[in-house]
């Protein structure tokens, strides 16, 4: 079963060789990793971490990712801009 996330503005995420920005949802399959990068004018900058499927928590995702809507009721809030001061 895949895990779904959205990318926070100001970050880029690579999953399975594909790059994702804040304009689309991303899905991580059991055999994939999510690489989270700071975005610098649309280009990947510093890598903040590489997260295996097992390490990705959909209720408390790592910096740069946010919950998919189905997890809002579980305590994950939608992006409101305050988390990163944007």
C-alpha positions as CSV (number, residue, x, y, z in Angstrom):
1,X,0.0,0.0,0.0
2,X,1.4,3.4,-0.9
3,X,1.8,6.4,1.4
4,X,0.6,9.7,0.1
5,X,2.0,13.2,0.9
6,X,2.1,16.7,-0.4
7,X,5.3,18.7,-0.7
8,X,5.6,21.9,1.3
9,X,6.4,25.1,-0.7
10,X,10.2,25.7,-0.8
11,X,11.0,22.0,-1.0
12,X,11.5,19.4,-3.7
13,X,11.2,15.6,-3.2
14,X,12.5,12.8,-5.4
15,X,10.7,9.5,-5.3
16,X,11.5,6.7,-7.7
17,X,13.6,9.0,-9.9
18,X,10.8,11.5,-10.3
19,X,10.9,15.0,-8.9
20,X,7.9,16.5,-7.1
21,X,7.2,20.1,-6.1
22,X,4.4,21.6,-4.0
23,X,1.9,21.5,-6.9
24,X,1.2,17.8,-6.9
25,X,0.7,14.9,-4.6
26,X,3.3,12.2,-4.3
27,X,3.1,8.5,-3.5
28,X,5.8,6.4,-1.9
29,X,5.6,2.6,-2.5
30,X,7.0,0.0,-0.1
31,X,10.2,-0.4,-2.1
32,X,10.9,3.3,-2.6
33,X,12.7,6.1,-0.7
34,X,11.7,9.8,-0.5
35,X,14.6,12.2,-0.8
36,X,13.8,15.7,0.6
37,X,15.7,18.8,-0.7
38,X,15.5,22.5,-0.1
39,X,14.4,24.2,-3.3
40,X,16.5,27.1,-4.5
41,X,14.5,28.9,-7.3
42,X,13.1,25.6,-8.5
43,X,16.4,23.7,-8.3
44,X,17.2,21.1,-5.7
45,X,19.6,22.4,-3.0
46,X,20.7,20.8,0.2
47,X,19.4,17.3,0.9
48,X,17.5,17.3,4.2
49,X,17.1,13.5,4.4
50,X,16.4,10.2,2.7
51,X,13.4,8.4,4.2
52,X,12.5,4.8,3.5
53,X,8.8,3.8,3.3
54,X,9.0,2.4,6.8
55,X,10.3,5.7,8.2
56,X,7.7,7.9,6.6
57,X,4.9,8.6,9.1
58,X,1.7,9.9,7.4
59,X,0.5,11.6,10.6
60,X,3.8,13.3,11.5
61,X,5.7,13.6,8.2
62,X,9.3,14.9,8.0
63,X,10.1,18.5,7.3
64,X,9.3,19.3,3.7
65,X,6.3,17.0,3.5
66,X,2.7,17.4,4.7
67,X,-0.1,15.0,5.3
68,X,-2.6,13.9,2.7
69,X,-6.1,15.1,3.5
70,X,-7.3,11.7,4.7
71,X,-5.0,12.1,7.7
72,X,-6.2,15.5,8.9
73,X,-8.6,13.8,11.4
74,X,-5.7,11.9,12.9
75,X,-4.0,15.1,14.1
76,X,-2.2,16.3,11.0
77,X,-3.1,19.8,10.0
78,X,-3.1,21.2,6.4
79,X,-0.4,23.6,5.4
80,X,-1.2,27.1,6.7
81,X,2.1,28.9,6.0
82,X,3.0,29.4,9.7
83,X,5.2,26.3,10.0
84,X,8.0,27.7,7.9
85,X,7.2,31.4,8.0
86,X,5.9,31.6,4.4
